Amino acid sequence: MSLLRALPRGTDAKEAIDEAIDRCTSIGNIMHDILQCKVISEDDGAVGLQIGDASFAKRLGLHYLLRYFYLIAFRAYLYEAERRQQGSDAVSFRQWVDERKEISYLASSLRLE
C-alpha cells in the first residue's frame, strides 16, 4: 500500500508539497537531499568516504524521507480539516494520524531504496 492511496487526496497533497519544495529550492531541497543520501549510502566502498559515511548517509536519508512522508500526510490532514471547516469534530494532526494505523505502518516500513 502506498501513502498516496492511504490518504484522502493523497496525490493532491504530494503535488502541493512538491510544489512548495520547488519554490524553496534556494534554501534547500529535501528530495535532492534524499537522493544524495541514497547515492552515498549505496557507494559504501567509494574512495574518499570515511568509515561510517555510508551508514550515516542512510540514516540521514531515512530521516529526510520520513520528513517528506509526514509533510505529505500533514497536507492531506489540512485538506480534510478544510473540508470539516474546523467544526466540533476537529482533531489534532497526532489524533488524525493515530486514527489511521496505515500511516504509522507505512512510516515504519520506509526504506531508502
N, C-alpha and C positions, 0 to 999 in steps of 0.2 A: 504494500500500500504506500502511495506517495503522499507527502504532506499536502500537495495541492488538491488532491482528491478528498482528503480528510477534512479540509477546511471549507467553510462557507465562503464562496467567491475566492477560492484559493488562487486561481490563475490571475484574477484581477489584483489580488494582494501582492503576488510576486511581481507583476508588471509595475505596480506602484513603487515597490521597494527598489526594483532595478532602476527605475527612472530617477528615484531620489539618489541612489548611489552614483548614477551617471552625472547628476547635477553637482555632486560634491567631489568629483574626481580630483579637483585641485588640492584638496586636503587629505584625500585617501580614497582607496577603492577596495572594499572588503573582498570582492570577487577576485580581483587581481592578487590580493594577499593570500587568499585560499589557494589559488593556482600556484603561486610561487612556493608556498609551503609544501604543496603536493610534489612539485618537481624536486625540491631539495630532499624531501623525505624518501623519495624513490631512488635517489642517487647516493645511497649510503656510502659507497666507496670512492666518491669523487675526490679528485685532487683539490686540495685547498680547504676541504671541510675538516673541522676539528672533530674529535671523537665525541659523539653525542649530538652533533649538529642535526643529523637526520632525525633522530628521535625527538629532539626539541622542536624541529620544524613540523613534525607530525602532530605533536601535542598542540602547538600553536595553531596549525591549520584546522584541527578539530575544534579548537576554541572559536576561531573565526567562523567556521561552518555552523556551529551552534548559535552564534550571534545572528548570522544571516537567517537561519531557520526560525529563530524566535522573532526577528524583525518581520518576517512574512506572517507568522502566526499573530503577532500583535496587530498588523494591519487588517487581517481578517477579523480580529476581535473588534477593531474600530468600525469596520463596515457593519458588523452585527449591532454594535452599540448605537450607531447612527440609525439603523432600522428600528431599534427599540425606542428611540427618542428619549433615552435616559429616563424612562419611566420607573415605576416602582419595582420592576424586575431587573434593574441594573445590577450587574455583578462586576467585581474587580477582574483584572486580567488573570490573576492567580486562580480565582474561583472558576473562571471560564476555562482555563487550561485543565484544572482538576476535573471538571465535568466531562472532558474529552480525553479519556485514557489513551486513545490512539496517538495523541500528540506526544505525551510522555514516552510512550513506547517507541515512536519513530525517533524522538530525540536521543533516546538511549541506544538506538541501533545505528546512529550516524557513523560513517566511516569515511576517511579521506582517501577515496579511490578514484 
